[in-house]
Amino acid sequence: MIICYLLMLINFINLTLVGLGGYLHFDVLGANHVRFALFMILIFVITETVVMYFFISTGKGIKEAIETGLGEKELWKRERKLKMELFPHLMLTLILVGGVFIHGGAVDNNMPSAWLHGPLFLAAYGHHLWSLVIKNNAFKKQISIISKLEPEPGTE
């Protein structure tokens, strides 16, 4: 979970630098806007995948623990509700940020829709900020669910 938070911080910094570099036309660590955006999207996708994997794998562990009698069935309902709240936002963030990255090709080729790049970035950035809040709350809820599980007999 700590790695997820560290990667989410790196994502926030990278996305902010890419956006500012696009608006203010400056290089980041010697890379122009396009090159740094390529680096950013790779790290972004990896991070969002790691966060999803965290919730999928801990959810599987919670389900197995409940099936062996280490917790109430209500915990599984809470887990499913948590995933239904979190995953649509994770996917939408990936689609929006990925869409802005792909649309950057239209900007580089001076396509008529190039003017959309700025507003699309602001929408993606805004949703990413909102998804950070949602992810933080989801981590708290996940830890709460895990803490309600009882230890296996004989392991104390």
Sine and cosine of phi, psi and omega as CSV:
sin_phi,cos_phi,sin_psi,cos_psi,sin_omega,cos_omega
0.00,0.00,-0.60,0.80,0.02,-1.00
-0.90,0.44,-0.64,0.77,0.04,-1.00
-0.89,0.46,-0.63,0.78,0.04,-1.00
-0.87,0.50,-0.72,0.69,0.01,-1.00
-0.90,0.44,-0.66,0.75,0.03,-1.00
-0.89,0.46,-0.72,0.70,0.02,-1.00
-0.91,0.42,-0.60,0.80,0.03,-1.00
-0.92,0.40,-0.59,0.81,0.08,-1.00
-0.91,0.42,-0.70,0.71,0.04,-1.00
-0.87,0.49,-0.67,0.74,0.06,-1.00
-0.85,0.52,-0.72,0.69,-0.01,-1.00
-0.87,0.50,-0.72,0.70,0.01,-1.00
-0.89,0.45,-0.74,0.67,-0.01,-1.00
-0.87,0.49,-0.73,0.68,-0.03,-1.00
-0.90,0.44,-0.63,0.78,0.04,-1.00
-0.90,0.44,-0.71,0.70,0.01,-1.00
-0.90,0.43,-0.64,0.77,0.03,-1.00
-0.89,0.45,-0.71,0.71,0.00,-1.00
-0.89,0.45,-0.73,0.68,0.02,-1.00
-0.90,0.43,-0.64,0.77,0.04,-1.00
-0.89,0.47,-0.59,0.81,0.03,-1.00
-0.94,0.34,-0.66,0.75,-0.02,-1.00
-0.98,0.21,-0.63,0.78,-0.11,-0.99
-0.98,-0.22,-0.04,1.00,0.08,-1.00
0.83,0.56,0.87,0.50,0.11,-0.99
-0.78,-0.63,0.40,-0.92,0.02,-1.00
-1.00,0.05,0.48,-0.88,0.06,-1.00
-0.89,-0.46,0.89,-0.46,-0.02,-1.00
0.79,0.61,0.63,0.78,0.03,-1.00
0.99,0.15,-0.02,1.00,0.00,-1.00
-0.98,-0.22,0.72,-0.69,0.05,-1.00
-0.95,0.33,0.05,-1.00,-0.08,-1.00
-0.82,0.57,-0.71,0.70,-0.06,-1.00
-0.92,0.40,-0.71,0.71,-0.02,-1.00
-0.92,0.39,-0.66,0.75,0.02,-1.00
-0.93,0.36,-0.54,0.84,0.06,-1.00
-0.90,0.45,-0.60,0.80,0.05,-1.00
-0.89,0.45,-0.71,0.70,0.07,-1.00
-0.86,0.50,-0.71,0.70,-0.05,-1.00
-0.87,0.48,-0.70,0.71,-0.07,-1.00
-0.92,0.39,-0.57,0.82,0.05,-1.00
-0.90,0.44,-0.75,0.67,0.02,-1.00
-0.91,0.42,-0.62,0.78,-0.02,-1.00
-0.88,0.48,-0.75,0.66,-0.03,-1.00
-0.91,0.42,-0.66,0.75,0.04,-1.00
-0.88,0.48,-0.71,0.71,-0.01,-1.00
-0.88,0.47,-0.75,0.66,-0.02,-1.00
-0.90,0.44,-0.56,0.83,0.05,-1.00
-0.92,0.39,-0.66,0.75,0.03,-1.00
-0.89,0.45,-0.67,0.74,0.03,-1.00
-0.89,0.46,-0.71,0.70,0.03,-1.00
-0.88,0.48,-0.69,0.73,0.00,-1.00
-0.88,0.48,-0.64,0.77,0.04,-1.00
-0.83,0.55,-0.75,0.66,-0.05,-1.00
-0.95,0.32,-0.57,0.82,0.04,-1.00
-0.92,0.39,-0.74,0.67,-0.07,-1.00
-0.94,0.33,-0.66,0.75,0.04,-1.00
-0.93,0.37,-0.56,0.83,0.07,-1.00
-0.89,0.46,-0.64,0.77,0.04,-1.00
-0.91,0.42,-0.67,0.75,0.04,-1.00
-0.89,0.45,-0.64,0.77,0.04,-1.00
-0.89,0.45,-0.70,0.72,0.00,-1.00
-0.88,0.47,-0.71,0.71,0.01,-1.00
-0.89,0.45,-0.64,0.77,0.02,-1.00
-0.90,0.43,-0.65,0.76,0.02,-1.00
-0.92,0.40,-0.65,0.76,0.01,-1.00
-0.90,0.43,-0.47,0.88,0.04,-1.00
-1.00,-0.02,0.12,0.99,0.10,-1.00
1.00,0.04,0.33,0.94,-0.02,-1.00
-1.00,-0.05,0.08,1.00,0.01,-1.00
-0.25,-0.97,0.23,-0.97,0.00,-1.00
-0.96,0.26,0.49,-0.87,0.06,-1.00
-0.89,0.46,-0.45,0.89,0.02,-1.00
-0.86,0.50,-0.52,0.85,0.02,-1.00
-0.89,0.46,-0.60,0.80,0.01,-1.00
-0.93,0.38,-0.60,0.80,0.06,-1.00
-0.90,0.44,-0.66,0.75,0.04,-1.00
-0.90,0.44,-0.64,0.77,0.01,-1.00
-0.89,0.45,-0.72,0.70,0.01,-1.00
-0.89,0.45,-0.67,0.75,0.03,-1.00
-0.89,0.46,-0.66,0.75,0.03,-1.00
-0.85,0.52,-0.73,0.68,0.00,-1.00
-0.91,0.42,-0.59,0.80,0.01,-1.00
-0.93,0.36,-0.43,0.90,0.08,-1.00
-0.99,0.15,-0.60,0.80,-0.13,-0.99
-0.99,0.11,-0.77,0.64,-0.19,-0.98
-0.89,0.46,-0.62,0.79,0.06,-1.00
-0.86,0.50,-0.60,0.80,0.01,-1.00
-0.95,0.32,-0.61,0.79,0.07,-1.00
-0.87,0.48,-0.71,0.70,-0.02,-1.00
-0.92,0.39,-0.66,0.75,0.01,-1.00
-0.90,0.44,-0.63,0.77,0.05,-1.00
-0.88,0.48,-0.71,0.71,0.04,-1.00
-0.87,0.49,-0.68,0.73,-0.01,-1.00
-0.91,0.41,-0.71,0.70,-0.04,-1.00
-0.91,0.41,-0.77,0.64,-0.02,-1.00
-0.92,0.39,-0.66,0.75,0.07,-1.00
-0.89,0.46,-0.64,0.77,0.04,-1.00
-0.90,0.44,-0.65,0.76,0.05,-1.00
-0.90,0.44,-0.66,0.75,0.02,-1.00
-0.88,0.48,-0.74,0.68,0.00,-1.00
-0.90,0.44,-0.64,0.77,0.00,-1.00
-0.91,0.42,-0.37,0.93,0.08,-1.00
-0.84,0.54,-0.48,0.88,0.08,-1.00
-0.90,0.44,-0.58,0.81,0.06,-1.00
-0.91,0.40,-0.60,0.80,0.02,-1.00
-0.91,0.41,-0.72,0.70,-0.01,-1.00
-0.89,0.45,-0.46,0.89,-0.01,-1.00
-0.99,-0.15,0.23,0.97,0.05,-1.00
0.80,0.60,0.67,0.74,0.03,-1.00
-0.96,0.28,0.39,-0.92,-0.01,-1.00
-0.86,0.50,-0.43,0.90,-0.03,-1.00
-1.00,0.04,0.18,0.98,-0.05,-1.00
-0.87,0.50,-0.47,0.88,-0.02,-1.00
-0.90,0.43,-0.33,0.94,-0.01,-1.00
-0.96,0.27,-0.28,0.96,-0.12,-0.99
-0.86,0.51,-0.71,0.70,0.00,-1.00
-0.88,0.47,-0.81,0.59,0.03,-1.00
-0.88,0.47,-0.59,0.81,0.05,-1.00
-0.90,0.44,-0.65,0.76,0.03,-1.00
-0.89,0.46,-0.70,0.71,-0.01,-1.00
-0.88,0.47,-0.64,0.77,0.04,-1.00
-0.91,0.42,-0.71,0.71,0.00,-1.00
-0.91,0.42,-0.66,0.75,0.00,-1.00
-0.91,0.42,-0.70,0.71,0.04,-1.00
-0.87,0.49,-0.70,0.72,0.02,-1.00
-0.92,0.39,-0.59,0.81,0.04,-1.00
-0.88,0.47,-0.68,0.74,0.05,-1.00
-0.87,0.49,-0.68,0.73,0.03,-1.00
-0.90,0.43,-0.63,0.77,-0.01,-1.00
-0.93,0.38,-0.47,0.88,0.08,-1.00
-0.90,0.44,-0.65,0.76,0.06,-1.00
-0.90,0.44,-0.71,0.70,0.00,-1.00
-0.89,0.46,-0.68,0.73,0.01,-1.00
-0.90,0.44,-0.67,0.74,0.02,-1.00
-0.87,0.49,-0.72,0.69,0.04,-1.00
-0.89,0.45,-0.61,0.79,0.01,-1.00
-0.92,0.40,-0.64,0.77,0.06,-1.00
-0.88,0.48,-0.69,0.73,0.02,-1.00
-0.88,0.48,-0.71,0.70,0.00,-1.00
-0.90,0.43,-0.63,0.77,0.00,-1.00
-0.89,0.46,-0.70,0.72,0.03,-1.00
-0.90,0.44,-0.62,0.79,0.05,-1.00
-0.88,0.47,-0.68,0.73,0.03,-1.00
-0.90,0.44,-0.71,0.70,-0.01,-1.00
-0.88,0.47,-0.63,0.78,-0.03,-1.00
-0.93,0.37,-0.33,0.94,0.02,-1.00
-0.99,0.14,-0.24,0.97,0.05,-1.00
-0.95,0.32,0.57,-0.82,-0.01,-1.00
-1.00,-0.07,0.56,-0.83,0.03,-1.00
-0.93,0.37,0.45,-0.89,0.04,-1.00
-0.90,0.43,0.62,-0.79,0.05,-1.00
-0.87,0.50,0.68,-0.74,0.04,-1.00
1.00,0.01,-0.04,1.00,0.00,-1.00
-0.98,-0.20,-0.02,1.00,-0.01,-1.00
-1.00,0.01,0.00,0.00,0.00,0.00
